[in-house]
């Protein structure tokens, strides 16, 4: 089959409150990781970096808001926003009163071969 589709509602959440839905395997993706995060109001996500995996990560905030703690700095978040993180950058999403929903995509830096002007 040349495509895959997943209904987010059908994927079981893991972690505190089931906030994370791992989608890479569900979709059969082999080139990058992709996860769905739904933080409830005022919840703190896990503080982490990707030093071990060496993954560059992009987080697309699709609804809600709060702050992102990035290397000790609090950066306000309001949908729609996109963040890019180097592997060694420490980050922690913290949802505001309306919660925070985002998609995280990651792969090892340099694994993509750009083509064309974009």
N, C-alpha and C positions, 0 to 999 in steps of 0.2 A: 504494500500500500504506500502511496506517495505522500501521505499526510497523516497526522494524528490530531485528535481533539480530546480535550478533557474539560468536563464541567467542574469548576472549582468546588462547587457544593458537594460533589461526590468524592472528593479527596479527604481522607482523614487527617486532621491536624495533629501535630505532635508538639512537645515542649509545653511550657507553662500555659495552661488554658487552651491548648490546641492552636496556638497562635501561628504556627508555621506549617505550611503545606509544601512538601517537596515534590516538584513537578518534573524534574529531569527524567527520571525513570518512567513516570506515568506517561510522558510524551514520547519516550524513546530517543531523547536528545543525547548525542554523543560528543558535541563540539563545545558545550558550555553548560554550566549549572544554571538552574532557574528555580526560584522559590517564591511563594506567595506568603505574605505576612499580614495578619490582621491583629493588631494590638488593640485590646479594649481600652476604654477611656482611662487615662492616667497611668497606664501600665508601662513598665520599663522593659525594653528588649534586652538581649544579652550583649554585654560589652565584649568586643572581640576585635581581632584583626585576622588577616589571612596570610600571615608570615609563613606558616607551615605549608599551606597549599600553593602559595605564590600567585594567588588569583587576584587580578584586578577586578573590581566589582562596581556595577552600576545599580543604583537603587532608584526606582521610579515611584514616586509618591503619587498615588492615584486618588486617594480621598483622605479627609481628615487633616490633622496637623499635630504640632507639638514642638519638640526640639530634637536636634541630633547632637549628641555629645561627640565631638571629633577632636581627638588628642587634647582633651581637657577643655575645649571651647564649646559653648552651647550656641548652636546655630538654629535660628527659628525655621520651622518647617510648615508649609501650607501647600496643599495640593493645588495645582499640579506643579511638581518640582522634580528635578533629576539631580542625583549626586553621583560622582565618580570617586572611587577610593583606590589609592595605591594599596598593595598587599600589606604593607607594614603600618598602615594608618589605623589607629584604634578608634572604633566608633560604637555608638550605642543609641538606637532610636528610643525616644520617650514620647509616648502618645499624650496628646492634650485631652481636654474634656470630651471631645467628639470621637476619640480613637484615631488610629492611623493605619491605613492600608497601603501596602507597597509591594512591588515586584522587585526581586533582586536577581541580577544576572551576573555571572562571573566566569572567567576563564583566565588561564595563564597569560600574562602580558606578553605580547609578541606572537601569540598563536594565530592571530588573524592576519591574513595577507590582503592589505588594501588593494583595490583595483578601481580604476576610473577616478574621476575628480572628487568623489564623495568619500 
